[in-house]
Amino acid sequence: MKAGNLLLKTVFAIIKLTLPVITPPVAISRCSQCESKLIIVKVETEKIENHRFPVTITTYRCSNKACQIETDKRTAARLKNRDMQELAKQEREKMRVENMLLKKRARA
């Protein structure tokens, strides 16, 4: 038994000594379009209601100027489209409320 325990302890000691130290690589943010490096423009931390922890919002820009110009164009178009959809939604809601009032008046 003593020889078996000694062998077992030796095996554990060898395994313990031969395990490599694994360190995660340092992550460099890359652009999803051109794979250039991303540069941090600003970092904001916000406390949002009903969230346990604060939310960190990081804004990046691409180091490739041509790619950044195209990204800015797409972002502006997306925001314009979103604003137009919001206005259309408000108009539909206004029309719905007006129609409800007209129906109530017609019943009375």
C-alpha positions as CSV (number, residue, x, y, z in Angstrom):
1,M,0.0,0.0,0.0
2,K,2.8,2.4,0.8
3,A,4.4,1.9,-2.6
4,G,1.0,2.5,-4.3
5,N,0.4,5.7,-2.3
6,L,4.0,7.0,-3.1
7,L,3.4,6.3,-6.8
8,L,0.0,8.0,-6.7
9,K,1.6,11.1,-5.0
10,T,4.4,11.1,-7.5
11,V,1.9,11.1,-10.5
12,F,-0.1,13.9,-9.0
13,A,3.2,15.9,-8.4
14,I,4.2,15.4,-12.0
15,I,0.8,16.5,-13.3
16,K,0.8,19.5,-11.0
17,L,4.2,20.6,-12.3
18,T,3.6,20.0,-16.0
19,L,0.3,21.9,-16.4
20,P,0.9,25.0,-18.5
21,V,-0.1,28.4,-17.4
22,I,-2.8,29.5,-19.8
23,T,-3.3,33.3,-20.2
24,P,-5.9,34.8,-22.4
25,P,-4.7,36.7,-25.4
26,V,-5.1,40.5,-25.3
27,A,-8.1,41.3,-27.5
28,I,-7.7,44.1,-30.0
29,S,-11.0,45.3,-31.4
30,R,-11.2,45.1,-35.2
31,C,-13.6,46.7,-37.7
32,S,-16.2,44.2,-38.9
33,Q,-16.0,45.7,-42.4
34,C,-12.3,46.1,-43.2
35,E,-10.5,44.4,-40.2
36,S,-8.7,47.7,-39.3
37,K,-8.1,48.5,-35.7
38,L,-10.9,50.3,-33.8
39,I,-10.1,53.5,-31.8
40,I,-12.0,54.2,-28.7
41,V,-13.8,57.6,-29.0
42,K,-15.6,57.7,-25.7
43,V,-16.7,55.5,-22.8
44,E,-19.9,56.2,-20.9
45,T,-21.3,54.5,-17.8
46,E,-25.0,54.8,-17.3
47,K,-27.2,53.6,-14.4
48,I,-30.4,52.2,-16.0
49,E,-33.5,51.8,-13.9
50,N,-34.3,48.1,-13.1
51,H,-30.8,47.0,-13.9
52,R,-28.6,45.6,-11.2
53,F,-25.3,47.0,-12.5
54,P,-24.4,50.1,-14.5
55,V,-24.2,49.8,-18.3
56,T,-21.0,50.8,-20.0
57,I,-21.4,52.2,-23.6
58,T,-18.2,52.4,-25.6
59,T,-18.0,54.3,-28.9
60,Y,-15.4,53.3,-31.5
61,R,-14.2,54.6,-34.8
62,C,-12.4,52.8,-37.5
63,S,-8.7,53.7,-38.2
64,N,-9.4,53.4,-41.9
65,K,-10.8,56.8,-42.9
66,A,-12.7,55.5,-46.1
67,C,-14.4,52.8,-44.1
68,Q,-15.3,55.3,-41.3
69,I,-16.9,57.6,-43.9
70,E,-19.0,54.8,-45.3
71,T,-20.0,53.7,-41.8
72,D,-21.0,57.3,-41.0
73,K,-23.2,57.4,-44.1
74,R,-24.9,54.2,-43.3
75,T,-25.5,55.3,-39.7
76,A,-27.0,58.6,-40.8
77,A,-29.3,56.8,-43.2
78,R,-30.4,54.4,-40.5
79,L,-31.1,57.2,-38.0
80,K,-33.0,59.1,-40.7
81,N,-35.1,56.0,-41.5
82,R,-35.8,55.4,-37.8
83,D,-36.9,59.1,-37.3
84,M,-39.2,58.8,-40.3
85,Q,-40.7,55.6,-39.0
86,E,-41.3,57.2,-35.6
87,L,-43.1,60.2,-37.2
88,A,-45.3,57.8,-39.3
89,K,-46.1,55.8,-36.1
90,Q,-47.1,59.1,-34.3
91,E,-49.3,60.1,-37.2
92,R,-51.0,56.6,-37.2
93,E,-51.6,56.9,-33.5
94,K,-53.1,60.4,-33.9
95,M,-55.4,59.1,-36.7
96,R,-56.5,56.1,-34.5
97,V,-57.4,58.4,-31.6
98,E,-59.3,60.8,-33.9
99,N,-61.2,57.8,-35.4
100,M,-62.1,56.5,-32.0
101,L,-63.5,60.0,-31.0
102,L,-65.5,60.2,-34.2
103,K,-67.0,56.7,-33.5
104,K,-67.9,57.7,-29.9
105,R,-69.6,60.9,-31.2
106,A,-71.5,59.0,-33.8
107,R,-72.9,56.6,-31.2
108,A,-74.0,59.4,-28.9
